């Protein structure tokens, strides 16, 4: 985040309120569920890491618990440290959330 606008805190509250209305109160990585009493531990992560890119449909947002959010940003530190590379949104290119381990079960049972 090279540029932080002076009104960042109010912008953050604005998109956080919108995201909390759009998405379920569940961490997108570890699936931890949240209720009003611990909602402060659920954060909005910008998939492309551009905090000024806040489309109204929430397509650049992901709800993450504070631990998963820290891990998401730490991947870049680790990549720099070990000489590898990470691109924003790489982990979203795989369809882990909709993976069905039993998709081909019937054909395997017929064998």
C-alpha positions in Angstrom: 0.0 0.0 0.0 2.2 2.8 -1.3 -0.5 5.5 -1.0 -2.8 5.9 2.0 -5.4 8.6 1.6 -6.0 10.9 4.6 -9.6 9.7 4.9 -8.6 6.0 4.9 -10.3 5.2 8.3 -13.7 6.4 7.0 -13.2 4.6 3.7 -12.4 1.4 5.6 -15.5 1.7 7.7 -17.6 2.3 4.6 -16.4 -0.8 2.7 -16.4 -2.9 5.9 -20.0 -2.1 6.6 -20.9 -3.0 3.0 -18.9 -6.3 3.1 -20.6 -7.3 6.3 -24.0 -6.9 4.7 -23.0 -8.7 1.5 -21.1 -11.7 2.8 -21.8 -14.3 5.6 -19.9 -13.7 8.8 -17.5 -16.6 8.1 -13.7 -16.6 7.4 -13.1 -17.4 3.8 -10.0 -19.5 4.6 -10.6 -21.4 7.9 -14.4 -21.2 7.9 -14.6 -19.9 11.5 -18.0 -18.5 12.1 -18.6 -15.1 13.8 -21.4 -13.6 15.8 -21.9 -10.0 16.8 -19.8 -10.3 20.0 -16.6 -11.3 18.2 -17.3 -9.6 14.8 -14.4 -7.3 15.3 -12.1 -10.3 14.6 -13.5 -10.6 11.1 -11.7 -8.4 8.6 -12.1 -7.4 4.9 -9.2 -8.5 2.8 -8.7 -6.9 -0.7 -8.0 -9.8 -3.0 -5.9 -7.7 -5.4 -4.2 -5.9 -2.4 -5.4 -2.5 -3.7 -7.2 -0.8 -0.8 -8.6 1.9 -3.1 -10.3 -0.7 -5.3 -13.7 -1.2 -3.7 -16.4 -2.2 -6.2 -19.9 -2.1 -4.8 -20.5 -5.7 -5.6 -17.7 -6.8 -3.3 -15.8 -8.7 -6.0 -12.4 -7.5 -4.6 -13.2 -8.4 -1.0 -12.8 -11.5 1.0 -13.9 -11.9 4.6 -11.0 -13.3 6.7 -10.4 -13.7 10.4 -7.6 -11.7 11.8 -5.3 -14.8 11.8 -5.9 -15.8 8.2 -5.6 -12.1 7.1 -2.2 -11.9 8.8 -1.2 -15.1 7.1 -2.4 -13.8 3.7 -0.1 -10.8 4.0 2.7 -12.7 5.5 2.9 -14.9 2.4 4.5 -11.9 0.6 7.1 -11.4 3.4 7.9 -15.1 3.2 8.2 -15.1 -0.6 10.7 -12.2 -0.4 12.7 -13.9 2.3 13.0 -17.2 0.5 13.2 -15.9 -3.1 9.9 -17.2 -4.4 7.0 -15.3 -5.7 3.3 -14.8 -4.9 0.6 -13.1 -6.9 -2.5 -11.5 -5.4 -5.4 -13.8 -5.8 -3.4 -16.9 -6.8 -5.1 -19.1 -4.2 -8.5 -18.1 -5.6 -7.7 -19.5 -9.0 -8.1 -23.0 -7.7 -11.7 -24.0 -6.9 -11.0 -25.4 -3.4 -14.3 -24.2 -2.0 -16.3 -26.2 -4.5 -14.1 -29.3 -4.6 -16.1 -32.5 -4.4 -14.0 -35.5 -3.4 -16.9 -37.8 -4.2 -17.6 -36.4 -7.7 -16.3 -39.6 -9.4 -17.3 -42.1 -6.7 -20.0 -43.9 -8.7 -17.7 -44.7 -11.6 -15.0 -45.9 -9.2 -17.5 -48.1 -7.3 -18.6 -49.8 -10.6 -15.0 -51.0 -11.1 
